[in-house]
Amino acid sequence: MDKSPSRNVLGGALWINLANTVRMREHQVTDMLEEPGYLDEWLRDNELHGLSNTGGAAFSAPPEDLLPELLRLRGVCRLVLEDVDHDGTLSEEAFAAIRAEASRLDVALRAERDAQGLPHLITYGQTAVQDVLYPIVRSMFETLASVSLDRIRICEHDDCILHFVDTSKSGKRRWCSMETCGNRHKAAEFYAKKKQQRGN
């Protein structure tokens, strides 16, 4: 259940999906990126595996090169989420950290036409590693610039630490996933009510 594709993309933004690779499993905080084979799974689920933004054949960043970079970037993502959770704002420390991540990127531009012949400017990383990092950093800036910070939330289930962007119309989303944490909460409430009724 923990490693299902749906749980790898629940955040609603690439950078939150990366932060969510630290999660609760059997009441223990678990670093999913330490699990064999999980990095490939996460990259595939987030459409970052075998990118070919340079216009050539698809390529993959070697895990030994990519993993340390992702771990560092994940630390920045989690720092931003801590700010949002505690203060509902982005601190100067967190902004300096994401600005530093942006300055690390080595990107290039390429002009293309779409199927209708309209021109588009494509930005991509200069290396396989940069090609993975760039969309994650871009998603962080795009989210923070376009989404009210009170819509970036942590799941309300006591045994979950996953975050998500609440895009619901009502703005009242409580769970990372209704199918997992929402149903677990409902089941727990149901059994607690039954137990109380038996006690009475």
N, C-alpha and C positions, 0 to 999 in steps of 0.2 A: 504493500500500500504506500509506504513512504516514498518509494522510488518510481511511482507511476508518473508517466509524462505529465498528467494534469497538475501534479503538485510542483513540477518544475517551472510552470508558467502562471501560477496563481497570482503573482504580484501585479500583473497588468502593465509592467514596465521592465525592460531588460535589467536595469540596475537593481530593482527590487527583487527580481528573480535570482540575481546573483547573491544578494544579501540573504535570501531565503535558502541558500545551500547550507546554512547552519540552522538546524531544526531540532525539535524534540522527538526522540524515539525511545519508547519504553521509559519515559520519565527522565531521560538523560539528554543533555544538549549534545548533539552529534554533528560533526563536520562531514557533510556528505561528500565533499571533494576528496576526502581521504579514502573513500570506498573505491576499490578497484573497478575500473570501467565506468564510473559514474560521470567523470568529466565528459567523455564522449557522448553519453546519454544527454547530459545537460546541454551541451553544444547543439546536438541534433534537435532537441525539443525547442530550443530557442532560435533555431534556424541560423546558427553561427558555425556549423560544421562544414568544412570543405568549401569555404567561400571562394568566389572567383571574381571579385570586384575589379581586379586589374585587367579583366577582359581575356585572360588566358585560361588555361585548364584549371579546374578546381584544385585547391591545395588545402592542407590542414597544418596548423601550427603544431610542432612537436610538443607533447605534453610537458616534457622537462623544461621547455622554454616558456610555455604558456602558463602553467600552473602557478609559479611564483608571482607572475604579473597579475593573475586573477585574484590571488590571495591578498595582494597589496590593495588592489582596487576594491575588493570586497570589504576590506577594513574601512575604506573611505565611505562606501555605501552604508555600512552599519553605523558609522559616526554620524552621518546625515540623519539616519532614521532615529538614532538616540536623541538628537536635537529635537526632531519633530515630535517624538513621543513625550519628551519631558517638558519642552517649552513651547512647542508649536511654531518655532521659528528656526531660521538657519543662522547659526553662530558664525562669527568671523573665522573661528578656527576651522569649522567645517567648510566654509566657502574657500578658505585658503587651500584646504586639502583638495577640493574638486578643481580648483584653478590649477594646482600643481599637476593633477592628472591630465588636464587639458594640455598643459605645456609639454607633457611627455610625448604626446601623440605626434607621429610623423605621417602626415596625410597628404594626399594628392587629389587633383580634380581631373575629371574626364567628362567631356561633353558627349551626349548621346541623344538620339531621337527615339521617341516611343513608337508604339504601333500606329498611332495616328500621324506620325511625322513631327510631333511637337518636340522642341529641344528641352533637354534636362541636363542639369549639372550634377554629376555623381561625385561624392566624396568618399574616398576609401583609404585604408591603411596601406603604407608602403611595404609592409612585411606581413607574413601570415599572422603573427602575434598582434601587430597593430590593427590588422583587419578585424580581429575579434574585439579588441579593446575599444576601438573607435565607436561602434554603435552603442556600446554600453555607456560610455561617457556621454555621448550625445543624448541618449535617452534620459540621463540624469538631469542635464541642463534643460531639456525640453519639458520634462515633468515638473521640475521646480519653477519653471517660468510660466507654465500654463495651468497648473492644478493648484487649487487652494490647499494649503498644507494640512488643514483639518480633514481633507479627504484621503490623506495618506495615513493608514491606520495599522495597528497590530490586531491580530485576531483576538476576540474576546474569550476564547476557550482557555481555561486555566492551564491546560497542558499543550499549549501551542504558542510559538513565538514568531510565526510567519506574518509578514506584512503584505499589504495590498493597497492599490489605488481604488477607492470607492467611486465607480462611475455610474452608480445607480441614480435614477431620477430623484428618489427621495433623499438620498444621501445618508441612509440609515443602515448600510450594510455592516454586519457585525462579525461575520466569519470569513476566514480565508476561503472556505468552501462549504456550502450548505450540505454537500454530499458527505463530507467528513466531519468537520468540527460542529457544524450546525446540527446534524443528525445525532452526533454523540451527546451534545448538550440536551437535545430534546429527549433522548433516551434516558439520560441521567435524571432529568426532571420527572419523567414518567415513573421511573423506579423509586425515586424518593417519595413521590406522592403515594404510590402503592404501599410503600413501607410505613408511611405515616398513617394511612388508612387502616392497615393491619394493627398498628400500635394502638389506635383508638378503639 
